[in-house]
Amino acid sequence: MRNRNTNTILRGLSILFLTAALVLTITSLISYSRQRNSYPAGMTIAGVSVGGLNPAQTSQRLLEVYTSPIEALYNQAVIHIDPGAVGFQVDVETMLAAADLRRTGGSFWGGFWDSLWNRIPPETQIPLSSSISDERLREYLQNEIAARYDQPPAPAQPIPGGTSFLPGEPGQTLDLDRAVLLLSDSLRSPTNRSIALSFIRSSAARPTLENLEILLKQIVTISKFDGLIGFYMIDLQNGQEIHFAINNKQEISTEPDIAFTASSTIKVPIVASYLINRGSDLDADTTDDISRVLGRSDNSATDLVLKRIDEFNGPVIVTRDMESIGLQSTFLGGMFYLGAPNLLPGHLTPGNQRDDVFADPDPYSQTTPSEMGILLADIYQCAQNRGGALIAAFPDKMSPDTCQLLIDFMAQDKLGALIQGGVPDGTLVPHKHGYVLSRDGILHDTSDVGIVYSPGGNFVLSIYTYHPVQNIWDITNPLFVSLTQAVYNYFNISIR
């Protein structure tokens, strides 16, 4: 009896254990099957942990992460950028399909066995699948950020009533290429959702040429000079010009430009014509004569140079040469000695046929501010081997060395006033000034033309004045100085 009972108990226990094992196995299978419907621990999709989440939950989690705004810091402003506004889209379906393949692609029973033994599945990473519109991204950055928060440089401003300029302020503009890179990376990151946009610092802008012209005209109108002034300036770096005329404080047209007495400024065309017709291989006497012409404004030496061009028709040849380079209102009718015949009597030009303004130009020698300024610019460009009208008209006669020789002769004029008086000491200003007493013994005309070499840029000035009563030196000279100072300061503003 005792053995039979023992066997019954053992058999019952065995059945109990087998039943328990079966129940546990079935329970584990059910648990594993449910687990298999979710993503395994250690799986990340686009950098987002999705272990234990089903596809619907995972889709929601991914959208929450990748549609959250990007916080951008720029120019002390905090800007929240909607990913959709810049054309960013996350491809959730593609990533879930890849994740499902990893989730269900392995052996069911192999996975179940690993689950029974609590073996941790290997980490699985599904990369981000997304698209972004570079065009929309750049457009957003340009229109919504740069347009609102950039600070353009502020140009220097002229000081009213003076000849100087207040320095401008530097600006800053969005570094667009860098911003595109930073924002693209942040849009594709699940954690780095904040960026600091960089900018490019730009120097303060130079005042506009229009501002300089306004300042120059103000200098004339507030000065004591109430006669006629013709002003011409050309920037030798880019060819930009300022050209105006003011008569008794009222601006007048410069079309065509006004004819003034050329006085000694005509000596620049005379020496240019000599070099065109006789070459630059100068003997000692000719070198001395030209130095006296341009350095000391010696009229007798000027006549000697004219006679070397041609014994009788030197002035006419000078006029012809100037016409060859397009200067239609610049001419010389005779020698400088008293009683010299006028070889071009009643010579008509566009400048001296105006009937709205009259500067009583000398019938022997005339020019206009713009034509003399253009001549100096051509001489400079020729010396720099940049072409110009002189070389175009006389290719076999004018060269950079010849033009530089002419500039060197002009640099011997050491007046120290007018244009030279408006630049810092030591500034190179090859120039030629001119003034002449009329028959009544009164000074009516004062002029100066020159090339100014400055650290901030080189320029030509050509200024002619006429007063029907008297051109008073103590009024006119300060006006020339102030005009020159203003232009020099414009080219040499300290840019921050």
C-alpha positions as CSV (number, residue, x, y, z in Angstrom):
1,M,0.0,0.0,0.0
2,R,2.8,2.3,0.9
3,N,4.5,1.9,-2.5
4,R,1.3,2.4,-4.4
5,N,0.6,5.7,-2.6
6,T,4.1,6.9,-3.2
7,N,3.9,6.2,-6.9
8,T,0.6,8.0,-7.1
9,I,2.0,11.0,-5.4
10,L,5.1,11.0,-7.7
11,R,2.9,10.6,-10.7
12,G,0.7,13.5,-9.6
13,L,3.7,15.7,-9.0
14,S,5.1,14.9,-12.4
15,I,1.8,15.8,-14.0
16,L,1.7,19.0,-11.9
17,F,5.2,20.0,-13.0
18,L,4.5,19.2,-16.6
19,T,1.3,21.1,-16.5
20,A,3.1,24.1,-14.9
21,A,5.8,23.9,-17.5
22,L,3.3,23.8,-20.3
23,V,1.4,26.7,-18.8
24,L,4.6,28.7,-18.3
25,T,5.7,27.9,-21.9
26,I,2.3,28.9,-23.3
27,T,2.4,32.1,-21.2
28,S,5.9,32.9,-22.3
29,L,4.9,32.3,-25.9
30,I,2.0,34.6,-25.6
31,S,4.2,37.3,-23.9
32,Y,6.8,36.9,-26.5
33,S,4.3,37.1,-29.3
34,R,3.0,40.3,-27.8
35,Q,6.5,41.6,-27.4
36,R,7.2,40.8,-31.0
37,N,4.4,43.1,-32.0
38,S,6.5,46.0,-30.5
39,Y,10.0,47.1,-31.3
40,P,12.8,45.4,-29.4
41,A,14.8,47.1,-26.6
42,G,17.9,48.7,-28.0
43,M,16.3,49.7,-31.3
44,T,16.6,53.4,-32.3
45,I,15.0,55.0,-35.3
46,A,16.6,58.2,-36.6
47,G,18.3,58.5,-33.2
48,V,15.1,58.1,-31.2
49,S,14.8,55.2,-28.8
50,V,11.6,53.1,-29.7
51,G,12.1,49.9,-27.7
52,G,8.8,48.6,-26.4
53,L,6.7,50.9,-28.7
54,N,4.4,49.7,-31.4
55,P,4.5,51.2,-34.9
56,A,1.7,53.7,-34.2
57,Q,3.4,54.9,-31.0
58,T,6.7,55.1,-32.8
59,S,5.3,57.1,-35.6
60,Q,3.9,59.6,-33.1
61,R,7.2,59.8,-31.2
62,L,9.2,60.4,-34.4
63,L,6.9,63.2,-35.6
64,E,6.9,64.8,-32.1
65,V,10.7,64.9,-32.3
66,Y,11.3,66.0,-35.9
67,T,8.5,68.5,-36.2
68,S,9.5,70.4,-33.1
69,P,10.7,73.9,-33.9
70,I,14.4,74.7,-34.2
71,E,15.5,77.5,-31.8
72,A,17.9,79.9,-33.7
73,L,19.8,82.6,-31.9
74,Y,20.8,85.5,-34.2
75,N,21.8,89.1,-33.4
76,Q,20.3,88.9,-29.9
77,A,17.0,87.6,-31.2
78,V,15.5,84.1,-30.5
79,I,13.7,82.7,-33.6
80,H,11.7,79.5,-33.6
81,I,11.8,77.9,-37.0
82,D,9.1,75.5,-38.1
83,P,10.7,72.6,-40.0
84,G,7.9,72.5,-42.5
85,A,8.4,76.2,-43.3
86,V,11.8,75.5,-44.6
87,G,10.8,72.4,-46.6
88,F,11.9,69.7,-44.2
89,Q,10.0,66.4,-44.3
90,V,10.7,63.2,-42.3
91,D,9.8,59.9,-44.1
92,V,8.3,57.9,-41.3
93,E,6.8,55.2,-43.5
94,T,10.2,54.2,-44.9
95,M,11.8,54.1,-41.5
96,L,9.0,52.0,-40.0
97,A,9.2,49.6,-42.9
98,A,12.9,49.1,-42.3
99,A,12.3,48.7,-38.5
100,D,9.5,46.2,-39.1
101,L,11.8,44.1,-41.3
102,R,14.3,44.0,-38.5
103,R,11.6,43.2,-35.9
104,T,10.0,40.3,-37.8
105,G,12.8,39.2,-40.1
106,G,14.5,36.8,-37.6
107,S,13.6,33.3,-36.5
108,F,10.5,33.2,-34.2
109,W,11.7,30.3,-32.2
110,G,15.3,31.6,-32.1
111,G,14.0,34.8,-30.7
112,F,11.7,33.0,-28.3
113,W,14.6,30.9,-27.0
114,D,16.7,34.1,-26.5
115,S,13.8,35.6,-24.6
116,L,13.5,32.6,-22.3
117,W,17.1,33.0,-21.4
118,N,16.8,36.8,-21.0
119,R,19.3,37.4,-23.7
120,I,19.4,41.1,-24.6
121,P,18.9,41.5,-28.4
122,P,21.6,43.4,-30.2
123,E,21.2,47.2,-30.7
124,T,19.5,48.1,-33.9
125,Q,19.8,51.5,-35.5
126,I,17.5,52.6,-38.3
127,P,19.0,55.8,-40.0
128,L,17.0,58.9,-40.6
129,S,15.1,59.1,-43.9
130,S,14.1,62.7,-44.7
131,S,14.1,65.3,-47.4
132,I,14.8,69.0,-47.4
133,S,14.4,71.8,-50.0
134,D,17.6,73.8,-50.1
135,E,15.8,76.5,-52.1
136,R,13.1,77.0,-49.5
137,L,15.7,76.8,-46.7
138,R,17.7,79.6,-48.3
139,E,14.6,81.6,-49.1
140,Y,13.4,81.4,-45.5
141,L,16.8,82.4,-44.1
142,Q,17.1,85.3,-46.5
143,N,13.6,86.7,-46.2
144,E,12.6,85.8,-42.6
145,I,15.9,86.2,-40.8
146,A,18.4,88.2,-42.8
147,A,15.9,90.7,-44.0
148,R,14.7,91.3,-40.5
149,Y,17.7,91.1,-38.3
150,D,20.7,92.1,-40.5
151,Q,22.3,95.4,-39.8
152,P,23.7,97.0,-43.0
153,P,26.7,99.2,-42.6
154,A,26.0,102.9,-42.1
155,P,28.0,105.1,-44.5
156,A,30.1,108.0,-43.3
157,Q,28.2,111.3,-43.4
158,P,29.5,114.7,-44.3
159,I,29.7,117.2,-41.4
160,P,27.5,120.1,-42.4
161,G,29.4,123.4,-42.8
162,G,32.8,121.6,-42.8
163,T,35.0,119.5,-45.1
164,S,35.2,116.3,-43.1
165,F,33.1,113.2,-42.6
166,L,31.7,111.5,-39.6
167,P,32.9,107.8,-39.7
168,G,30.3,105.3,-40.6
169,E,29.3,102.2,-38.6
170,P,30.2,98.7,-39.6
171,G,27.3,96.3,-40.3
172,Q,26.7,92.6,-40.0
173,T,25.0,90.2,-42.4
174,L,23.9,86.6,-42.0
175,D,26.5,84.1,-43.1
176,L,24.0,82.4,-45.4
177,D,26.1,79.4,-46.4
178,R,27.0,78.6,-42.8
179,A,23.4,79.1,-41.7
180,V,22.2,76.6,-44.3
181,L,24.7,74.0,-43.0
182,L,23.8,74.6,-39.3
183,L,20.1,74.5,-39.8
184,S,20.2,71.4,-42.0
185,D,22.2,69.5,-39.4
186,S,19.9,70.6,-36.6
187,L,16.8,69.6,-38.6
188,R,18.2,66.1,-38.9
189,S,19.2,65.8,-35.3
190,P,16.7,64.5,-32.6
191,T,18.5,66.3,-29.8
192,N,20.4,69.3,-31.2
193,R,17.4,71.5,-31.8
194,S,19.1,74.8,-31.0
195,I,21.6,76.7,-33.1
196,A,23.5,80.0,-33.0
197,L,23.7,81.6,-36.4
198,S,26.9,83.4,-37.3
199,F,27.3,86.7,-39.2
200,I,29.8,88.4,-41.5
201,R,31.0,91.8,-40.2
202,S,31.2,94.4,-43.0
203,S,33.2,97.6,-42.9
204,A,31.4,100.9,-42.7
205,A,30.4,102.1,-46.2
206,R,32.1,105.0,-47.8
207,P,29.7,108.0,-48.3
208,T,28.1,108.0,-51.7
209,L,29.5,110.2,-54.5
210,E,26.1,112.0,-54.3
211,N,26.8,113.0,-50.7
212,L,30.2,114.3,-51.6
213,E,28.7,116.4,-54.4
214,I,26.1,117.9,-52.0
215,L,28.9,118.8,-49.6
216,L,31.0,120.4,-52.4
217,K,28.0,122.5,-53.5
218,Q,27.3,123.5,-49.9
219,I,30.9,124.6,-49.5
220,V,30.5,126.9,-52.5
221,T,27.2,128.4,-51.5
222,I,28.2,129.2,-48.0
223,S,31.5,130.7,-49.0
224,K,32.0,134.4,-49.7
225,F,32.6,133.8,-53.4
226,D,29.7,135.1,-55.5
227,G,31.1,134.7,-58.9
228,L,31.1,131.8,-61.4
229,I,32.8,128.5,-60.6
230,G,33.2,125.4,-62.7
231,F,34.1,122.2,-60.8
232,Y,35.1,118.8,-62.2
233,M,36.4,115.8,-60.3
234,I,37.1,112.3,-61.6
235,D,37.9,109.2,-59.5
236,L,40.9,107.6,-61.2
237,Q,40.1,104.2,-59.8
238,N,36.6,103.8,-61.4
239,G,36.1,106.8,-63.6
240,Q,33.2,108.2,-61.6
241,E,32.8,112.0,-62.0
242,I,31.4,115.1,-60.2
243,H,30.8,118.0,-62.5
244,F,28.8,121.2,-61.6
245,A,28.8,124.9,-62.1
246,I,27.5,127.6,-59.8
247,N,27.0,131.2,-60.7
248,N,26.3,133.7,-58.0
249,K,25.2,131.0,-55.6
250,Q,22.8,129.4,-58.2
251,E,23.6,126.1,-59.8
252,I,23.6,126.2,-63.6
253,S,23.8,123.6,-66.4
254,T,27.2,122.2,-67.5
255,E,25.9,121.1,-70.9
256,P,27.9,122.2,-72.8
257,D,30.6,122.9,-70.3
258,I,31.4,126.6,-69.8
259,A,34.4,128.2,-71.6
260,F,36.8,129.9,-69.2
261,T,40.1,131.7,-69.8
262,A,42.7,128.9,-69.8
263,S,45.5,131.2,-68.6
264,S,48.5,129.2,-67.6
265,T,46.6,125.9,-67.4
266,I,46.9,125.8,-71.2
267,K,50.6,125.0,-70.6
268,V,49.7,121.4,-69.9
269,P,48.3,120.9,-73.4
270,I,51.3,122.8,-74.8
271,V,53.8,120.5,-73.2
272,A,51.7,117.4,-74.1
273,S,51.6,118.6,-77.7
274,Y,55.4,119.1,-77.7
275,L,55.9,115.5,-76.5
276,I,53.4,114.2,-79.2
277,N,55.2,116.0,-82.0
278,R,58.8,116.1,-80.9
279,G,59.1,113.1,-78.6
280,S,60.4,112.7,-75.1
281,D,64.1,112.5,-75.9
282,L,64.8,116.0,-74.5
283,D,68.1,117.9,-74.6
284,A,69.2,120.0,-71.6
285,D,67.8,123.2,-73.0
286,T,64.4,121.8,-73.8
287,T,64.3,120.1,-70.3
288,D,65.1,123.4,-68.7
289,D,62.5,125.3,-70.8
290,I,59.7,122.8,-70.0
291,S,60.7,123.0,-66.3
292,R,60.3,126.8,-66.5
293,V,57.0,126.4,-68.3
294,L,55.3,124.0,-65.8
295,G,57.4,124.7,-62.7
296,R,57.6,128.5,-62.8
297,S,54.9,129.3,-65.3
298,D,57.4,131.2,-67.4
299,N,55.6,132.7,-70.5
300,S,58.8,133.3,-72.5
301,A,59.9,129.7,-72.0
302,T,56.4,128.7,-73.1
303,D,56.8,130.6,-76.4
304,L,60.2,128.8,-76.9
305,V,58.5,125.4,-76.5
306,L,55.7,126.5,-78.9
307,K,58.3,127.5,-81.5
308,R,60.0,124.1,-81.2
309,I,56.7,122.5,-82.0
310,D,56.4,124.8,-85.1
311,E,58.0,128.2,-85.7
312,F,54.8,129.8,-86.7
313,N,51.9,127.5,-86.1
314,G,52.7,126.0,-82.7
315,P,49.5,127.2,-81.1
316,V,47.4,125.8,-84.0
317,I,49.1,122.4,-83.7
318,V,48.4,122.4,-79.9
319,T,44.7,123.1,-80.7
320,R,44.6,120.4,-83.4
321,D,46.1,117.8,-81.0
322,M,43.5,118.6,-78.3
323,E,40.8,118.2,-80.9
324,S,42.2,114.8,-81.8
325,I,41.5,113.5,-78.3
326,G,38.0,115.0,-78.2
327,L,38.6,118.3,-76.5
328,Q,36.5,120.6,-78.7
329,S,36.4,123.7,-76.4
330,T,40.2,123.8,-75.6
331,F,42.3,125.9,-77.9
332,L,45.3,128.2,-78.1
333,G,45.2,131.0,-80.7
334,G,48.7,132.6,-80.3
335,M,52.0,133.0,-78.5
336,F,52.3,134.5,-75.1
337,Y,54.3,137.6,-75.9
338,L,52.5,140.9,-76.1
339,G,51.2,141.7,-79.5
340,A,51.3,138.1,-80.7
341,P,48.9,137.6,-83.7
342,N,45.8,135.6,-83.1
343,L,46.0,132.6,-85.4
344,L,42.4,131.5,-84.6
345,P,40.4,134.7,-84.6
346,G,36.8,134.2,-83.6
347,H,37.3,130.5,-82.9
348,L,33.9,129.1,-81.9
349,T,33.5,126.2,-79.6
350,P,30.6,124.5,-77.8
351,G,31.7,126.2,-74.6
352,N,31.9,129.8,-75.8
353,Q,28.7,129.8,-77.7
354,R,26.4,129.6,-74.6
355,D,24.3,132.7,-74.2
356,D,23.0,132.0,-70.7
357,V,26.4,132.5,-68.9
358,F,29.5,134.4,-69.8
359,A,33.0,134.2,-68.3
360,D,34.5,136.6,-70.7
361,P,37.0,134.0,-71.9
362,D,40.3,135.1,-73.5
363,P,39.9,135.0,-77.3
364,Y,43.5,133.6,-77.5
365,S,43.2,130.8,-74.9
366,Q,40.2,128.9,-73.6
367,T,39.2,125.6,-72.0
368,T,36.5,124.1,-69.8
369,P,36.8,122.5,-66.4
370,S,35.7,119.1,-67.7
371,E,38.0,119.1,-70.7
372,M,41.1,120.0,-68.7
373,G,40.2,117.4,-66.1
374,I,39.7,114.7,-68.8
375,L,43.1,115.6,-70.3
376,L,44.8,115.1,-66.9
377,A,42.9,111.8,-66.4
378,D,44.1,110.6,-69.9
379,I,47.7,111.6,-69.0
380,Y,47.4,109.6,-65.7
381,Q,45.9,106.5,-67.4
382,C,48.6,106.7,-70.1
383,A,51.3,106.8,-67.4
384,Q,49.7,103.8,-65.7
385,N,49.6,101.9,-69.0
386,R,45.8,101.7,-68.9
387,G,45.2,103.1,-72.3
388,G,43.2,106.3,-72.7
389,A,42.6,108.8,-75.4
390,L,46.2,110.0,-75.7
391,I,47.5,106.5,-76.5
392,A,44.5,105.8,-78.7
393,A,45.0,109.0,-80.8
394,F,48.8,108.9,-80.9
395,P,49.8,105.2,-80.4
396,D,53.3,105.6,-81.9
397,K,54.0,108.9,-80.1
398,M,52.7,108.6,-76.6
399,S,53.9,105.9,-74.1
400,P,53.6,105.4,-70.3
401,D,57.1,106.8,-69.9
402,T,56.3,109.9,-71.9
403,C,53.1,110.5,-69.9
404,Q,55.0,110.0,-66.6
405,L,57.6,112.5,-67.8
406,L,54.8,115.1,-68.3
407,I,53.4,114.3,-64.8
408,D,56.9,114.7,-63.3
409,F,57.2,118.2,-65.0
410,M,53.8,119.2,-63.5
411,A,55.0,118.1,-60.1
412,Q,57.5,121.0,-60.2
413,D,54.8,123.5,-59.7
414,K,55.2,124.2,-55.9
415,L,52.6,126.9,-55.4
416,G,51.5,125.5,-52.1
417,A,48.0,127.1,-52.4
418,L,44.8,126.4,-54.2
419,I,44.6,122.6,-54.8
420,Q,48.0,122.0,-53.1
421,G,46.8,124.0,-50.1
422,G,44.0,121.5,-49.4
423,V,46.1,118.3,-49.0
424,P,48.4,117.2,-46.1
425,D,52.0,118.1,-46.4
426,G,54.0,115.6,-48.5
427,T,51.1,114.7,-50.7
428,L,52.1,114.4,-54.4
429,V,50.0,116.9,-56.5
430,P,51.3,117.4,-60.0
431,H,49.2,120.4,-61.1
432,K,49.1,123.7,-63.0
433,H,47.6,126.8,-61.6
434,G,46.6,129.9,-63.6
435,Y,45.5,133.4,-63.1
436,V,45.9,136.5,-65.2
437,L,45.3,140.2,-64.8
438,S,42.9,141.6,-67.3
439,R,43.4,144.8,-69.3
440,D,42.0,146.8,-66.4
441,G,44.7,145.4,-64.1
442,I,42.2,143.5,-62.0
443,L,42.2,139.7,-61.4
444,H,39.1,138.1,-62.8
445,D,40.1,134.5,-63.3
446,T,41.8,132.0,-61.0
447,S,42.1,128.3,-61.9
448,D,44.0,125.1,-60.9
449,V,44.1,121.6,-62.3
450,G,45.9,118.7,-60.8
451,I,46.3,115.0,-60.1
452,V,46.1,114.2,-56.3
453,Y,47.8,111.0,-55.2
454,S,46.4,109.9,-51.8
455,P,46.5,106.7,-49.7
456,G,42.8,106.1,-50.2
457,G,42.7,106.7,-54.0
458,N,43.9,109.1,-56.6
459,F,41.8,111.7,-58.3
460,V,41.8,114.7,-60.7
461,L,40.5,118.1,-59.7
462,S,39.8,120.9,-62.3
463,I,38.5,124.1,-60.8
464,Y,37.9,127.4,-62.7
465,T,36.5,130.6,-61.3
466,Y,35.6,133.9,-62.8
467,H,34.3,137.1,-61.2
468,P,33.1,140.0,-63.3
469,V,34.1,142.6,-60.7
470,Q,37.2,141.2,-59.0
471,N,38.4,137.7,-58.1
472,I,39.7,138.3,-54.6
473,W,42.5,135.9,-53.7
474,D,41.7,135.8,-50.0
475,I,38.2,134.6,-50.9
476,T,39.0,132.3,-53.8
477,N,42.0,130.5,-52.4
478,P,40.2,129.3,-49.3
479,L,37.4,128.1,-51.5
480,F,39.8,126.0,-53.6
481,V,41.4,124.7,-50.4
482,S,38.1,123.7,-48.8
483,L,36.9,122.0,-51.9
484,T,40.1,120.0,-52.2
485,Q,40.0,119.1,-48.5
486,A,36.5,117.7,-48.8
487,V,37.4,115.5,-51.8
488,Y,40.7,114.4,-50.1
489,N,38.8,113.5,-46.9
490,Y,36.2,111.6,-48.9
491,F,38.9,109.4,-50.4
492,N,40.7,108.9,-47.0
493,I,38.0,108.3,-44.5
494,S,38.9,105.9,-41.7
495,I,36.7,102.9,-42.3
496,R,35.8,100.8,-39.3
